[in-house]
Amino acid sequence: EIFGGTREEAKVQTFSWMYDLKKKNKKLEKRYSRSKILDSYYRDNHVRTPFGRRIECDSTRAINYLIQSTSSDLLIKRAIEVEKKLQNLKSEIAFVMHDCVVLDFSKYDFAIIKEIKSCMENTELGKYMVNTKIGVDFANMKRIVI
């Protein structure tokens, strides 16, 4: 909405601004307010994440640590929920990487693919956009719409 480009371009620009307190962007500041984020989560040289983690850092790294730690916790929590949905099926989690849960997914389990996507989208912090890709191996994935 703010940049008018692709999601990937917006993501790069937003995180570049978010992590570099010297960068200025009135539209992003109005939307995300770094100062309010710092006021809410940073005190006494520590970040306290929404999941209760307390991480020592200086103010220049506080937002980065907050985002990275919270994102990691969200992903792990979602992966645990996906693992529960896959119990007693042929499919399994192959690995977790950055912001992805990669499945070794059996065609016999395809009926639950929407459930898996919903599990990844619906988090404790709201609904997240999830991209879904499929392929015979990790190097040859193509985006699909579910």
Secondary structure, 3 states (H helix, E strand, C coil): CCCCCCHHHHHHHHHHHHHCCCCCCHHHHHHHCHHHHHHHHEECCEEECCCCCEEECCHHHHHHHHHHHHHHHHHHHHHHHHHHHHCCCCCEEEEEECCEEEEECCHHHHHHHHHHHHHHHEECCEECCCCEEECCCHHHCEEECC
